[in-house]
């Protein structure tokens, strides 16, 4: 499913984010950048331990990443150049609006890095427990807000694992971008 805003192409697709071709892959991270399970675990398994090692070094240097913030590492063996680790909220414990902040910060970081394409997972919908619909609304709102100001980033992929996630995101994005 494809949309566009401000000259930026936005594509929703079902699949494995570690397999897509994009300059950066966004990781749904925790503040300590420990990548054990979910999207984070899959990225390290596929990209190699260098991603976890660089993440720990980032935390040693800068401290934990705040909710809504981002950190960048290489992408190891992945097709991407970078992994942008975005820390979304734990639903019920932190404001859902921090999800939109994480998406905005990832897009701004991709722009700063001079990237053309970026791929997002459904941030905060796994162990962080955010409902698909609300996560999709936050992501769509953030993309709509930031995309018109992007000069280098031309393609945003939202890569969704599973039929239900994909269906819910399509419903929300159709309303947000129609």
C-alpha positions, 0 to 999 in steps of 0.5 A, a space after each residue: 500500500 503506497 502513499 505520498 506526502 511532501 514528495 516523499 513516498 511512503 510504503 506499507 508492506 508485510 515482511 521481515 525488516 531485516 530483509 528490506 533494502 533501505 539506507 537505514 533500518 529503524 530498530 524498536 529499541 529499549 533505552 539501554 540498547 540491549 537487543 534480546 528479542 522482537 525486532 531488536 533481536 532479529 536485527 542483531 541475529 541477522 546483522 551480527 553481534 557488531 550491532 549489539 557491541 556498538 549499541 553498548 558502546 553508545 550507551 557507555 558514552 552517552 547514557 541510556 537513550 531517552 524515550 522518544 530518542 534515537 541512537 545510531 550504529 552500523 548495520 553489520 551484515 544487513 543491507 542497510 548502512 545504519 540501524 537507527 535505534 528508536 526508543 518508543 514508549 511502554 504503553 500504560 507506563 509512558 505517554 503514547 505521544 513519545 512514539 511520534 517523537 521517536 519516529 520524528 527523531 529517526 526521520 530527522 537523524 536519517 536526514 542528517 545522515 544524508 540518507 534517501 530511504 528508511 524502514 520502520 517496524 511497528 514501534 512499541 507494539 511488541 513487548 511494550 504493549 501498544 495497540 496497533 491502531 494507536 501506534 499506527 496513528 502516532 506513526 502516521 501523524 509523525 510522518 505527515 508532520 516531518 515529511 514535507 521538510 525532508 530534503 534527502 529522505 525520499 522513501 519511507 517504508 513501514 515494514 509490518 510483521 503479520 497479517 493483523 498488524 498490516 491490516 490495522 496499519 493500512 486502515 489507519 494510514 488510508 485515513 491519515 493520508 487520504 
